Amino acid sequence: MDNIKYNVLIPKIRQKFILNTLKENKRIDNRSFYEYRALKIRYGHLPNADGSAEVSLGNTIVLAGVKVDITNPFPSEPDKGIIIVNAEFPPVASPDFEPGPPDENAIELARIVDRGLRKPEIVDLSSLCIVPGQKVYRIWIDIYALNHDGNMIDAAGIAAVVALMNTKYKKFTFVQDKGLVDTGEKAQLTLKNFPVYVTHVKIGDHILLDPVLEEESLADCKITTIVSEGNLITGIQKSGVGGISLDELEKIMQNSINLYQTIKENIQKEVSKNG
């Protein structure tokens, strides 16, 4: 269990206000404890990407871009394509982000998003094989934080999924004595699953869905549940040093399952509206 922590300082008087608000069963932005912020999606607007999506979850904004190239397969999986996820937190997204190579928070975000795509097999990697043992398609997913106001994981997960949904890549075929030949066609990437990332935080005795940055910074711990088709939980990630009881974890897991269809439909509605 890893520890993602953003160095956000909250004045004592503000901390007290937030905690007192929670005691009154309220949140600082007037949402209910299990209510998501407004979701907005734009996609396919990066001309040099094979697929892209910009996701706004409240004031948190994340951009994901996809590029597909050809490479050698892993020796352990000679007939399967490859997915690689990278993430960057540039200073433009938050004064608390520093310039330079990705820090542990960006690396961990990439790992969680990658796990959420890989475990439920969002893409049939066998379909990305061109020549077994020799050439396969490789999918690069680059995630960029544009504005950080909490719950980067869910926003990044949605952006990655939507970017894959609208990915089209150059189709190659293998011809004897010629090698790989560009067919001149573009293939639509086909998804076989629809994972959804659902993040809760625990602050004292309170469990909150989709935390804003101040809530996230005050949290004892954060739990991200990855739910896939058939209401299957295909991943759970805990961060933060605080503990959580089994009853609380079960409550979070069940709430994530209950929310799966609604979140999925909201994503699909946004995609349809902005298509």
Secondary structure, DSSP 8 states (H G I E B T S, - for coil): -----------HHHHHHHHHHHHTT--TTS--TT----EEEEES--TTSSEEEEEEETTEEEEEEEEEEEE---TT-TT--EEEEEEE--GGG-TT--SSS--HHHHHHHHHHHHHHHTTTSB-GGGGEEETTTEEEEEEEEEEEEE-SS-HHHHHHHHHHHHHHT-EEEEEEEETTTEEEEEEEEEE--BS---EEEEEEEETTEEEES--HHHHHH-SEEEEEEEEGGGEEEEEEEESS----HHHHHHHHHHHHHHHHHHHHHHHHHHHHT-
